[in-house]
Structure formats: structure tokens, C-alpha cells
């Protein structure tokens, strides 16, 4: 987890391996859990600096943080192998 946090202090994942985070400059990002014979669906914690909510790009659904602490919002997300998930940050 420490390496993930050091590479991107504004947004990082906490959880198992094989999940990529692609962050764009328009406050949109994509999460992609790789599909191989060792990877399974998993729960991840997504940490984002500031007080934010997320909008699921595909469904339009708004996600509230599980909690906020130390200046960051933390979300619990279920990752499904081989299925990308795109979100837009809504800064409050």
C-alpha cells in the first residue's frame, strides 16, 4: 500500500494486487482489475484527497464516502475481474 500512496498522493488504492488506476486531468479516473487465472473479484478501499463524492460514469449513480479522515475521503468499492469502472470526482 505504501508504494501506491507514494506514486499518487491525491488518489490511491488500498487492497489486493492486479488493479490499475488511470487518473485523467478532468477529475475522471478508471479502475481496471486484470483478468488472469490468479485474480478474483475483490473489495478495495479508494482514498481521495479532500471532501469528495463520486459519480459512476456508466450508471450516473452518486457514491458517498464510507468515511472521511485526515483530509481524505475513503470509498469501499467492489472490483470485478476484467470489468473497468469509471468515476468522476465531485469536489464539495
C-alpha positions in Angstrom: 0.0 0.0 0.0 2.8 2.4 0.8 4.1 2.4 -2.8 0.6 3.1 -4.2 0.3 6.1 -1.9 3.7 7.5 -2.7 3.1 7.3 -6.5 -0.2 9.2 -6.3 -0.8 11.1 -3.0 -4.1 12.6 -4.3 -5.8 9.3 -5.1 -4.7 5.7 -4.3 -6.0 2.2 -3.7 -5.7 0.0 -0.7 -6.3 -3.7 -1.2 -5.1 -6.6 -3.3 -2.9 -6.7 -6.4 -3.7 -6.6 -10.1 -5.8 -3.4 -10.2 -4.7 -0.4 -12.2 -5.8 3.2 -11.7 -5.8 5.6 -14.6 -6.3 9.2 -13.5 -7.1 11.9 -16.0 -6.8 15.7 -15.7 -10.6 16.2 -15.9 -11.2 14.7 -12.5 -12.2 11.4 -14.1 -10.5 8.0 -13.4 -10.8 4.4 -14.5 -10.1 1.3 -12.3 -9.3 -2.0 -14.1 -8.8 -5.3 -12.3 -6.8 -7.6 -14.6 -8.2 -10.9 -15.8 -5.9 -13.8 -15.3 -6.1 -17.2 -13.7 -4.9 -15.9 -10.3 -7.2 -12.8 -10.0 -10.5 -12.9 -8.2 -13.2 -10.2 -7.5 -12.1 -8.2 -4.5 -13.0 -5.3 -2.3 -10.8 -2.2 -2.4 -10.6 1.0 -0.4 -10.2 4.1 -2.6 -8.6 7.1 -0.9 -9.0 10.6 -2.4 -7.6 13.8 -1.0 -10.3 16.3 0.1 -14.0 16.2 0.7 -15.5 14.5 -2.5 -18.2 12.2 -3.8 -18.0 10.0 -6.8 -20.3 9.7 -9.8 -20.3 6.4 -11.6 -19.8 7.3 -15.3 -21.7 4.3 -16.6 -24.8 4.5 -14.4 -24.8 8.1 -13.2 -25.1 6.9 -9.6 -23.6 9.1 -6.9 -21.4 7.3 -4.3 -20.8 8.8 -0.9 -17.6 8.1 1.0 -17.6 5.4 3.6 -15.9 7.9 5.9 -13.6 11.0 5.8 -10.5 11.3 7.9 -7.2 13.1 7.8 -8.3 15.3 4.9 -9.3 12.5 2.6 -12.5 10.7 1.6 -12.4 6.9 1.6 -14.7 4.7 -0.5 -15.3 1.0 -0.4 -15.6 -0.5 -3.9 -16.1 -4.0 -5.2 -13.8 -4.8 -8.2 -15.0 -7.4 -10.7 -12.3 -9.1 -12.7 -12.0 -7.8 -16.2 -14.6 -5.1 -15.8 -13.4 -1.5 -15.9 -15.1 1.1 -13.7 -15.0 4.8 -14.5 -15.8 7.6 -11.9 -15.9 11.4 -11.9 -14.8 13.3 -8.8 -17.3 15.8 -7.4 -15.4 18.2 -5.1 -17.6 19.6 -2.3 
